[in-house]
């Protein structure tokens, strides 16, 4: 449906539904979509404000969003904004507006899958432990640098001294990633060590290696680990989860991986008050939070380590209201959540979301 610029600027109509909202087109949005919608609470009215920066003779294409309206739009129906599927901080205030350019997350989409986390670990790491059986049948583990191809297959460069493995090539590559000094997610890729025979494939693998390490190597030294399955552990103190090779290769590494550590360090260094407030407002811990530290952030949310007044340590997952895809999106979501948490803390607003209730207690060795 097309509305002229002149008509768009004069459309005001009443709602007769139980959860009215204000819907406006954001002319300042930097999204590539022609129109970005934002929703705000309202008492009894729904204002549709359409603003175009184009020439007056141009038209705006209205996105496929449905409402109850007057007879001006008789064929549209009410959009279903179920409160039960909203994540914390979905309600927005003032300038903290959540774009509907991306779909809302459901309750099942608050944490990346083990396959996705494993892909992220190997993308961020460049050193692992290669374990093989020697020709005499002894297990042998050595530290090796590695790169990965677009499917997450490890690429190794092994000299003659490091190729004393059994003829069937059974091997594993263990990789781990330290996060904020308090957690070490890891994965062990199990498969067979093999040498590619195709010259074109060898050249592509060599290019990947040079891009990662900025050095040329003899293509005769290049090997790959043909992944058959992998074991993922959220931390060294926890049980592992087996992931199939198909799940692993279909998964994508987290889009925030290259600047997640920087964001976490900035939050812990400069915005500890916000991190502490996140835990008090968005988490139903049942105890007074004495200390809080952000561990990691990804496209779906962030992890925080809590310490109670009794010195018990917990880990909690706080989801974003919407999936984010870049550094700007992360900072925007954190700022919105911080603003809302502050308003609730000062009793300027009331929470209309479900608090996180699942906390994982961390038991240290010797306790």
LOROBA-854227 format. One line per field, with one value per residue (C-alpha): residue number from 1; z, y negated, x. Coordinates in steps of 0.02 Angstrom, whole numbers, plus 50000, padded with zeros to 5 digits. Example, Ala and Ser with C-alpha at 12.3 -4.5 7.8 and 13.67 -1.06 7.14 Angstrom:
<marzas>
resi: (1, 2) .
up: (50390, 50357) .
north: (50225, 50053) .
east: (50615, 50684) .
</marzas>
This chain:
<marzas>
resi: (1, 2, 3, 4, 5, 6, 7, 8, 9, 10, 11, 12, 13, 14, 15, 16, 17, 18, 19, 20, 21, 22, 23, 24, 25, 26, 27, 28, 29, 30, 31, 32, 33, 34, 35, 36, 37, 38, 39, 40, 41, 42, 43, 44, 45, 46, 47, 48, 49, 50, 51, 52, 53, 54, 55, 56, 57, 58, 59, 60, 61, 62, 63, 64, 65, 66, 67, 68, 69, 70, 71, 72, 73, 74, 75, 76, 77, 78, 79, 80, 81, 82, 83, 84, 85, 86, 87, 88, 89, 90, 91, 92, 93, 94, 95, 96, 97, 98, 99, 100, 101, 102, 103, 104, 105, 106, 107, 108, 109, 110, 111, 112, 113, 114, 115, 116, 117, 118, 119, 120, 121, 122, 123, 124, 125, 126, 127, 128, 129, 130, 131, 132, 133, 134, 135, 136, 137, 138, 139, 140, 141, 142, 143, 144, 145, 146, 147, 148, 149, 150, 151, 152, 153, 154, 155, 156, 157, 158, 159, 160, 161, 162, 163, 164, 165, 166, 167, 168, 169, 170, 171, 172, 173, 174, 175, 176, 177, 178, 179, 180, 181, 182, 183, 184, 185, 186, 187, 188, 189, 190, 191, 192, 193, 194, 195, 196, 197, 198, 199, 200, 201, 202, 203, 204, 205, 206, 207, 208, 209, 210, 211, 212, 213, 214, 215, 216, 217, 218, 219, 220, 221, 222, 223, 224, 225, 226, 227, 228, 229, 230, 231, 232, 233, 234, 235, 236, 237, 238, 239, 240, 241, 242, 243, 244, 245, 246, 247, 248, 249, 250, 251, 252, 253, 254, 255, 256, 257, 258, 259, 260, 261, 262, 263, 264, 265, 266, 267, 268, 269, 270, 271, 272, 273, 274, 275, 276, 277, 278, 279, 280, 281, 282, 283, 284, 285, 286, 287, 288, 289, 290, 291, 292, 293, 294, 295, 296, 297, 298, 299, 300, 301, 302, 303, 304, 305, 306, 307, 308, 309, 310, 311, 312, 313, 314, 315, 316, 317, 318, 319, 320, 321, 322, 323, 324, 325, 326, 327, 328, 329, 330, 331, 332, 333, 334, 335, 336, 337, 338, 339, 340, 341, 342, 343, 344, 345, 346, 347, 348, 349, 350, 351, 352, 353, 354, 355, 356, 357, 358, 359, 360, 361, 362, 363, 364, 365, 366, 367) .
up: (50000, 49955, 50046, 49981, 50090, 50117, 50170, 50283, 50384, 50426, 50474, 50654, 50711, 50866, 50932, 51013, 51078, 51248, 51221, 51122, 51068, 50973, 50811, 50720, 50575, 50628, 50502, 50598, 50589, 50504, 50447, 50262, 50266, 50190, 50349, 50530, 50653, 50839, 50967, 51125, 51261, 51250, 51344, 51213, 51048, 50907, 50806, 50639, 50593, 50424, 50384, 50222, 50183, 49999, 49872, 49903, 49744, 49808, 49902, 50058, 50057, 50217, 50296, 50324, 50503, 50549, 50667, 50712, 50624, 50572, 50404, 50322, 50326, 50342, 50293, 50420, 50581, 50753, 50769, 50901, 51030, 51160, 51323, 51359, 51220, 51267, 51334, 51472, 51419, 51271, 51339, 51284, 51345, 51281, 51153, 51189, 51046, 50989, 50802, 50727, 50578, 50654, 50725, 50912, 51002, 51084, 51255, 51171, 51085, 51232, 51213, 51066, 51033, 51082, 50896, 50875, 51031, 50970, 50801, 50893, 51002, 50855, 50759, 50903, 50944, 50848, 50960, 51011, 51072, 50938, 51009, 50905, 50925, 50878, 50765, 50923, 50992, 51122, 51144, 51103, 51125, 51057, 51046, 50866, 50781, 50670, 50557, 50503, 50335, 50310, 50376, 50535, 50479, 50566, 50454, 50525, 50469, 50531, 50505, 50492, 50679, 50719, 50598, 50699, 50705, 50667, 50488, 50514, 50566, 50717, 50812, 50908, 50924, 51091, 51095, 51237, 51258, 51417, 51456, 51582, 51682, 51762, 51629, 51495, 51368, 51264, 51128, 51070, 50885, 50852, 50680, 50566, 50518, 50330, 50194, 50050, 49880, 49770, 49719, 49705, 49880, 49947, 49873, 49954, 50121, 50102, 50069, 50228, 50326, 50257, 50296, 50477, 50515, 50377, 50331, 50187, 50220, 50117, 50050, 50080, 50267, 50267, 50349, 50400, 50536, 50457, 50600, 50638, 50805, 50944, 51131, 51195, 51375, 51442, 51571, 51628, 51785, 51691, 51593, 51405, 51264, 51106, 50941, 50770, 50628, 50528, 50669, 50690, 50507, 50484, 50632, 50612, 50730, 50832, 50735, 50889, 50920, 50863, 50983, 51122, 51235, 51211, 51255, 51411, 51469, 51444, 51544, 51687, 51691, 51664, 51693, 51842, 51915, 51762, 51771, 51955, 51913, 51774, 51904, 52027, 51899, 51770, 51883, 52023, 52125, 52295, 52379, 52386, 52250, 52328, 52169, 51984, 51835, 51652, 51576, 51392, 51266, 51107, 50983, 51101, 51270, 51400, 51548, 51720, 51872, 52037, 52213, 52360, 52531, 52594, 52465, 52357, 52171, 52033, 51845, 51758, 51578, 51537, 51360, 51246, 51196, 51014, 50926, 50884, 50740, 50768, 50896, 50875, 50908, 51067, 51138, 51093, 51181, 51335, 51344, 51328, 51462, 51574, 51553, 51590, 51741, 51811, 51788, 51878, 52017, 52044, 52037, 51882, 51791, 51836, 51762, 51636, 51594, 51668, 51770, 51743, 51877, 51825, 51915, 51907, 52064, 52036, 52150, 52161, 52190, 52375, 52429) .
north: (50000, 49828, 49667, 49497, 49389, 49262, 49394, 49480, 49322, 49304, 49481, 49489, 49619, 49705, 49880, 49989, 50130, 50179, 50142, 49979, 49914, 49772, 49824, 49704, 49708, 49660, 49539, 49547, 49735, 49793, 49956, 49995, 50033, 49894, 49884, 49929, 49947, 49909, 49944, 49844, 49866, 49754, 49741, 49736, 49675, 49743, 49610, 49659, 49529, 49549, 49440, 49446, 49356, 49386, 49266, 49223, 49311, 49477, 49604, 49706, 49892, 49945, 50104, 50253, 50213, 50231, 50130, 50095, 49933, 49827, 49851, 49770, 49940, 50062, 50221, 50219, 50320, 50302, 50348, 50480, 50410, 50547, 50496, 50678, 50685, 50524, 50525, 50407, 50223, 50245, 50100, 49938, 49760, 49591, 49607, 49791, 49861, 50041, 50064, 50198, 50213, 50380, 50509, 50520, 50663, 50797, 50871, 51014, 50895, 50820, 50914, 50974, 51161, 51267, 51282, 51093, 51067, 51197, 51109, 50947, 51025, 51093, 50929, 50828, 50950, 50985, 51113, 51284, 51453, 51588, 51763, 51917, 52095, 52129, 52274, 52370, 52338, 52207, 52053, 51892, 51712, 51559, 51375, 51320, 51159, 51178, 51084, 51132, 51135, 51062, 51224, 51222, 51362, 51341, 51313, 51365, 51347, 51495, 51520, 51692, 51705, 51677, 51809, 51965, 52017, 52180, 52224, 52209, 52027, 52033, 51871, 51729, 51543, 51463, 51274, 51160, 50975, 50876, 50753, 50613, 50725, 50817, 50941, 51049, 51121, 51255, 51383, 51540, 51578, 51765, 51834, 51891, 51798, 51800, 51716, 51639, 51708, 51580, 51440, 51309, 51352, 51341, 51167, 51109, 51179, 51095, 50928, 50949, 50986, 50833, 50722, 50783, 50786, 50674, 50803, 50923, 51108, 51258, 51329, 51504, 51470, 51426, 51547, 51536, 51618, 51694, 51664, 51810, 51746, 51628, 51609, 51438, 51380, 51214, 51219, 51340, 51378, 51433, 51583, 51582, 51588, 51689, 51601, 51684, 51627, 51572, 51460, 51388, 51348, 51274, 51157, 50982, 50901, 50759, 50594, 50499, 50609, 50485, 50347, 50441, 50438, 50250, 50216, 50326, 50240, 50069, 50118, 50191, 50043, 49894, 49951, 50067, 49974, 50021, 50204, 50209, 50126, 50252, 50391, 50303, 50257, 50397, 50544, 50618, 50683, 50688, 50611, 50447, 50438, 50384, 50391, 50414, 50437, 50457, 50614, 50614, 50539, 50612, 50577, 50639, 50570, 50570, 50673, 50601, 50674, 50627, 50635, 50633, 50555, 50732, 50746, 50874, 50858, 50876, 50855, 50784, 50756, 50591, 50586, 50435, 50374, 50402, 50497, 50383, 50400, 50272, 50166, 50020, 50132, 50201, 50029, 49969, 50117, 50096, 49910, 49943, 50077, 49961, 49819, 49930, 50008, 49836, 49778, 49934, 49914, 49733, 49785, 49680, 49837, 50008, 50169, 50256, 50402, 50571, 50570, 50701, 50834, 50963, 50940, 51066, 51081, 51096, 51219, 51195, 51338, 51367, 51292) .
east: (50000, 50069, 50030, 50082, 50191, 50051, 49925, 50051, 50080, 49895, 49843, 49782, 49660, 49590, 49622, 49489, 49599, 49663, 49848, 49860, 50030, 50108, 50191, 50305, 50424, 50599, 50679, 50843, 50865, 51024, 50948, 50948, 50762, 50655, 50551, 50592, 50449, 50459, 50324, 50289, 50157, 50006, 49843, 49707, 49779, 49883, 49971, 50045, 50175, 50257, 50405, 50502, 50663, 50637, 50562, 50379, 50329, 50398, 50297, 50326, 50294, 50207, 50281, 50169, 50115, 49932, 49822, 49641, 49601, 49454, 49370, 49520, 49606, 49460, 49551, 49693, 49688, 49766, 49950, 49982, 50104, 50100, 50184, 50227, 50356, 50445, 50621, 50680, 50693, 50576, 50475, 50557, 50557, 50610, 50747, 50778, 50677, 50689, 50682, 50573, 50689, 50744, 50623, 50600, 50686, 50582, 50616, 50709, 50830, 50919, 51083, 51189, 51193, 51344, 51387, 51386, 51491, 51617, 51629, 51661, 51797, 51896, 51876, 51947, 52087, 52246, 52330, 52266, 52324, 52334, 52318, 52360, 52420, 52599, 52643, 52687, 52512, 52557, 52446, 52538, 52482, 52573, 52531, 52500, 52447, 52294, 52176, 52000, 51912, 51736, 51658, 51763, 51881, 52052, 52203, 52372, 52552, 52654, 52840, 52921, 52952, 52767, 52700, 52734, 52551, 52462, 52421, 52231, 52250, 52134, 52160, 52079, 52111, 52074, 52041, 51987, 51951, 51973, 51834, 51864, 51979, 51832, 51774, 51856, 51733, 51817, 51788, 51876, 51859, 51872, 51910, 52050, 52207, 52229, 52329, 52228, 52280, 52194, 52314, 52178, 52116, 52293, 52312, 52150, 52204, 52372, 52287, 52183, 52342, 52432, 52284, 52281, 52467, 52539, 52670, 52699, 52723, 52766, 52602, 52672, 52660, 52474, 52353, 52170, 52066, 51911, 51790, 51673, 51605, 51654, 51636, 51586, 51609, 51544, 51683, 51817, 51717, 51560, 51499, 51519, 51391, 51423, 51390, 51383, 51495, 51343, 51280, 51453, 51482, 51307, 51328, 51397, 51523, 51452, 51452, 51512, 51663, 51795, 51743, 51654, 51808, 51828, 51646, 51657, 51817, 51738, 51583, 51685, 51806, 51690, 51511, 51514, 51365, 51263, 51317, 51267, 51100, 51066, 51077, 50962, 50828, 50827, 50872, 50767, 50913, 50829, 50982, 51076, 51207, 51372, 51477, 51444, 51560, 51516, 51595, 51549, 51429, 51357, 51217, 51081, 51135, 51272, 51334, 51369, 51455, 51372, 51437, 51317, 51346, 51378, 51520, 51428, 51465, 51335, 51326, 51172, 51120, 51031, 50957, 50945, 50771, 50820, 50957, 51104, 51226, 51363, 51455, 51336, 51186, 51263, 51300, 51126, 51044, 51153, 51113, 50926, 50931, 51032, 50908, 50758, 50845, 50883, 50702, 50638, 50766, 50710, 50526, 50495, 50437, 50373, 50442, 50328, 50444, 50485, 50644, 50778, 50762, 50891, 51057, 51198, 51302, 51489, 51576, 51763, 51884, 51913, 51745) .
</marzas>
